[in-house]
Amino acid sequence: MVVIGIDAHKRTHTAVIVNHLGRKVAVKTTGTTSSDHLALLRWATGLAADRVWAIEDCRHLSRRLERDLIAAGEQVVRVPPKLMANVRDSARTFGKSDPIDALAVARAALREPDLPVARLDGAEREIRLLVDHREDLVAERTRIIARLRWHLHELDPGWNPPAKLDRASAFARIDAHLVTFDGLVAELARRLVEHIRRLTTEIDELAEQITTKITNLAPTLLAIVGCGPLTAAKILGETAGVDRFRTKDAFARHNGTAPLPVWSSNRARHRLSRTGNRQLNAALHRIALTQARCHPDARALLDRRKAGGDGGLEALRILKRRLSDVVYHAMITDQAITKTAHVTAAA
């Protein structure tokens, strides 16, 4: 069996074939269209019948290649960029190039037999696209609000604008206040108010669309105390398929709630992990804060940990680790429900 390492880029993909010993057999650089991918597949088929494709996990660059290879019945695994970089740094060759990176990807796949298998995008990608677009619009609205505040201050330093400038009542107050002013600054402020109004409308529509989709996809996840539709959508989109994690512990390591061992000799000790997917970690943190405020079971856990000598933040980290398991099992349940519904509909 051979492994074909792929270093994916916007305009070209570089493939390096290595044998079971990690020795380079062949190199090819091709384009990024579907016809280029089929030519690459024919080239690989002529060199090896038993093969595995190892692609550096940069899905914004490799998504079309993965889709074409999977449609052709090929076996494709994803190599995290960190693994590729470690293999490249440990090699005896110096420098950095596309063939060197593709070779490192292939050797990393040989060294790590349990890499995630690539698959076609599902509903999770749609959820993530919607969530990311909404967050971009919220960030843009925040920037415009900051600019608007400076214009309002320049026009009338003594006037206090509403605390929240993303409400319909705030728009009405600002419009009424700007009627008394003329000039370019006032005109720009009116344009910014109108822009904020349009962004707010689109943000609210996206939130409704996300809520509708997530209600159908993740009812068990939504049943967790403190997990609202937007948080559930963030978790589902960032997880990108819970079945790609072998255990709840693997999921906890991915989201950064699993503590890291930092000990030697005979004294076991762990510390906070700052690795993993920080977006997932932030979503779990929001759920933990909500439960720490109003959920009896979570409050009882925190009280027990604090009575045992843990500090407030350490107790909260333990709660987040427990929540990671709860979220994992909820997504497993939702996935089983969705598969059952699809089978029933097909029948």
Summary of the structure (lengths in Angstrom):
residues: 347
radius of gyration: 25.7
end to end distance: 39.1
largest distance: 78.6
contacts: 1037
relative contact order: 0.08
helix: 63%
strand: 10%
